Amino acid sequence: LLEVQRFQSLALHGFGTCPRGSVMAWMDELDPVPVIPLCVRIDKDVVSDTIKRQGKWPECYELFGIVEVVGWKDCVVLDVGANMGSCSMVLMRSGFQVMAFEPLPSSAGLLRASLRFNEGMMT
């Protein structure tokens, strides 16, 4: 599975889309949110492994449900400890303005790469 994901990342998105030690994965199980490409870690990591296997990080779906119920599209959502940005991406693709903060450099690098790749897809 890992080799297939690495090949897809290189073939579909070009070499160097994600930082070294990561691959592109697709969060595609978050109906009604569109498919979201996301840089995830190659090494064993709970969030990355879950996204690669399930196409989602379940906590993002729960957060999306809470924010959607509030229904304030003009509010700013703060994602403190954003990790690789999976929840931030879900909220941004859904039309919310998000400010994501991540103190760990390796996670922040994944977040920045995913943001650059998804830039044109944000509403």
C-alpha positions as CSV (number, residue, x, y, z in Angstrom):
1,L,0.0,0.0,0.0
2,L,2.8,2.4,0.9
3,E,4.6,1.9,-2.4
4,V,1.3,2.5,-4.3
5,Q,0.7,5.7,-2.4
6,R,4.2,6.9,-3.0
7,F,3.9,6.1,-6.7
8,Q,0.5,7.9,-6.9
9,S,2.0,10.9,-5.1
10,L,4.9,11.2,-7.5
11,A,2.9,10.4,-10.7
12,L,-0.2,12.4,-10.0
13,H,1.2,15.4,-8.1
14,G,4.8,15.6,-9.2
15,F,8.0,15.0,-7.3
16,G,8.5,17.0,-4.2
17,T,4.8,17.8,-3.5
18,C,5.1,16.6,0.1
19,P,8.2,17.0,2.3
20,R,10.7,14.2,2.6
21,G,9.4,11.4,4.7
22,S,5.8,11.9,3.7
23,V,3.4,11.0,0.9
24,M,0.2,12.4,-0.5
25,A,-3.0,10.7,0.8
26,W,-6.6,11.5,0.0
27,M,-9.2,12.3,2.6
28,D,-12.2,11.0,0.7
29,E,-14.6,9.7,3.3
30,L,-15.9,13.0,4.6
31,D,-19.3,13.5,2.9
32,P,-20.3,16.2,2.0
33,V,-16.8,17.6,2.0
34,P,-15.0,17.2,-1.4
35,V,-11.8,14.9,-1.6
36,I,-8.9,16.6,0.1
37,P,-5.2,15.7,-0.8
38,L,-3.1,15.8,2.3
39,C,0.6,15.2,3.0
40,V,0.9,12.5,5.6
41,R,3.9,10.7,7.3
42,I,5.4,7.6,5.8
43,D,6.5,6.4,9.3
44,K,4.2,4.8,11.7
45,D,1.9,7.6,13.0
46,V,-1.7,7.2,14.3
47,V,-3.2,10.1,12.3
48,S,-1.3,9.4,9.1
49,D,-2.1,5.7,9.2
50,T,-5.8,6.2,9.9
51,I,-6.1,8.7,7.0
52,K,-4.2,6.3,4.7
53,R,-6.4,3.4,5.6
54,Q,-9.8,5.0,6.2
55,G,-9.7,8.1,4.0
56,K,-10.4,10.3,7.0
57,W,-9.5,11.3,10.6
58,P,-12.7,10.8,12.5
59,E,-12.2,13.7,14.9
60,C,-12.3,16.1,11.9
61,Y,-15.7,14.9,11.0
62,E,-16.9,15.4,14.5
63,L,-15.4,18.9,14.6
64,F,-17.0,19.7,11.2
65,G,-20.4,18.6,12.5
66,I,-20.1,20.9,15.5
67,V,-19.0,23.9,13.5
68,E,-21.6,23.2,10.8
69,V,-24.4,23.2,13.5
70,V,-23.3,26.6,14.7
71,G,-23.5,27.6,11.1
72,W,-21.4,30.7,11.2
73,K,-19.5,30.7,8.0
74,D,-18.2,34.2,8.7
75,C,-16.5,33.0,12.0
76,V,-12.8,32.3,12.3
77,V,-12.0,28.7,13.5
78,L,-8.8,28.3,15.5
79,D,-7.0,25.0,15.1
80,V,-4.5,25.0,17.9
81,G,-2.2,22.1,17.6
82,A,-3.2,21.5,14.0
83,N,-0.8,18.6,13.5
84,M,-0.6,18.0,9.7
85,G,-3.8,20.1,9.1
86,S,-6.4,17.4,8.4
87,C,-9.1,19.2,10.4
88,S,-8.1,22.6,9.1
89,M,-8.3,21.4,5.5
90,V,-11.8,19.9,6.1
91,L,-13.1,23.2,7.5
92,M,-11.4,25.3,4.9
93,R,-12.8,23.2,2.0
94,S,-16.2,23.7,3.7
95,G,-15.9,27.4,3.4
96,F,-14.8,28.3,6.9
97,Q,-11.9,30.7,7.6
98,V,-9.3,28.8,9.6
99,M,-6.2,29.9,11.5
100,A,-4.0,26.9,12.1
101,F,-1.2,26.8,14.6
102,E,1.3,24.0,14.9
103,P,4.5,24.3,17.0
104,L,6.2,21.1,15.8
105,P,8.4,21.9,12.7
106,S,7.8,18.5,11.0
107,S,4.0,18.7,11.4
108,A,4.0,22.4,10.4
109,G,6.0,21.4,7.2
110,L,3.3,18.9,6.3
111,L,0.6,21.5,7.0
112,R,2.3,24.1,4.8
113,A,2.8,21.6,1.9
114,S,-0.9,20.6,2.0
115,L,-2.0,24.2,2.1
116,R,0.1,25.0,-0.9
117,F,-1.3,22.1,-2.8
118,N,-4.9,22.8,-1.9
119,E,-4.7,26.6,-2.3
120,G,-6.7,26.8,-5.5
121,M,-9.4,24.4,-4.1
122,M,-10.4,26.4,-1.1
123,T,-13.8,28.2,-1.2
